[in-house]
Amino acid sequence: MIYPLLVAQPRVAVYCSSSQSIDEKYLDLAFRLGAAIASDGWELVWGGGKVSMMGAVARGARSRGGECLGVIPTKLRKIEFADDEATELIEVKDMRERKGKIEELADAFIALPGSLGTLEELFEIWVGGYLGYHSKPVVILDPFDTYRSLKALLDDLDRERLIKPGQRDVVHWSEGIEETLSYLDSRVPRG
């Protein structure tokens, strides 16, 4: 008898807002991204919270039968309302351990519009890719041009020659969910 080889689904981490007072369009974006991730055969890795965009991306993935691996620090279980519907919820001691665990679990990364925590996660994974600590694709999904000021800042830094050649190339900017997943599918081998 020949047994089929079980191949793990690729995993994509999503960095996004946990703010509870944001425009509904961001919640909708996160939900649609989560649904598309699951439909495309990816597992979701995220911060493990069920509020705001964090909760929406996980609900979206689950709406299409997707697996969701959450990583949440003990201190944030109540603040971000730990998502006990996660396929697996990994509790860690602090933010540093959370970021390391998410990086370890994920094969790719998507940053949605977010605040300081999202930017911190994005920049850390961006720099890690540039320095060769990982070779996993990183996408900024920004359909509403929310990060226009960030792009302008990067242009200013580039103009002043403060950004090294190749640093900006580590990240792919995308305006749509389909484009984002197509880009990741072309860079993450399957089975």
Long-range contacts (C-beta under 8 A, 24 or more apart in sequence): 5-191, 7-190, 7-191, 9-41, 9-42, 9-43, 9-67, 10-41, 10-42, 10-43, 10-107, 10-108, 10-188, 10-190, 11-42, 11-43, 11-44, 11-45, 11-69, 11-105, 11-106, 11-107, 11-108, 12-37, 12-42, 12-43, 12-44, 12-45, 12-106, 12-107, 12-108, 12-109, 12-110, 12-184, 13-45, 13-46, 13-102, 13-103, 13-105, 13-106, 13-108, 13-109, 13-110, 14-44, 14-45, 14-46, 14-57, 14-109, 14-110, 14-111, 14-112, 15-47, 15-109, 15-110, 15-111, 15-112, 15-114, 15-117, 15-118, 15-121, 15-122, 15-125, 16-46, 16-52, 16-53, 16-54, 16-57, 16-111, 16-112, 16-113, 16-114, 16-118, 17-52, 17-53, 17-54, 17-112, 17-113, 17-114, 17-115, 17-118, 18-47, 18-49, 18-51, 18-52, 18-53, 18-54, 18-80, 18-117, 19-52, 19-53, 19-114, 19-115, 20-51, 20-52, 22-52, 22-53, 25-144, 26-53, 26-112, 26-113, 26-144, 27-52, 27-53, 27-56, 28-56, 29-53, 29-112, 29-113, 29-141, 29-143, 29-144, 29-177, 30-54, 30-56, 30-57, 30-60, 30-112, 31-56, 31-57, 31-59, 31-60, 31-63, 32-60, 32-177, 33-57, 33-60, 33-110, 33-112, 33-141, 33-177, 33-180, 34-58, 34-59, 34-60, 34-61, 34-62, 34-63, 34-64, 34-66, 35-60, 35-61, 35-63, 35-64, 35-66, 36-60, 36-177, 36-178, 36-181, 37-61, 37-66, 37-181, 38-62, 38-63, 38-64, 38-65, 38-66, 38-67, 39-64, 39-66, 40-181, 40-185, 41-190, 42-66, 42-181, 42-184, 43-67, 43-68, 43-69, 43-87, 44-68, 44-69, 45-69, 45-70, 45-71, 45-102, 45-105, 45-106, 46-70, 46-71, 46-102, 47-71, 47-72, 47-80, 47-98, 47-102, 48-72, 48-80, 48-82, 48-83, 48-86, 48-89, 48-90, 49-76, 49-80, 49-81, 49-82, 49-83, 50-80, 50-81, 50-82, 50-83, 50-85, 51-80, 51-81, 53-112, 53-114, 54-80, 54-83, 55-81, 55-83, 57-112, 58-83, 58-85, 58-86, 69-105, 71-98, 71-101, 71-102, 71-105, 72-98, 73-97, 73-98, 99-124, 103-128, 103-134, 106-136, 107-136, 107-188, 108-136, 108-137, 108-138, 108-139, 108-184, 108-187, 108-188, 109-136, 109-137, 109-138, 109-139, 110-138, 110-139, 110-140, 110-141, 110-180, 110-184, 111-138, 111-139, 111-140, 111-141, 112-141, 112-142, 113-142, 113-144, 113-146, 113-147, 119-150, 126-167, 126-170, 126-171, 129-170, 129-171, 130-164, 130-166, 130-167, 130-170, 136-188, 137-172, 137-183, 137-184, 137-187, 137-188, 138-170, 138-171, 138-172, 139-171, 139-172, 139-173, 139-174, 139-180, 139-183, 139-184, 140-171, 140-172, 140-173, 140-174, 141-174, 141-175, 141-176, 141-177, 141-180, 142-173, 142-174, 142-175, 143-175, 143-176, 143-177
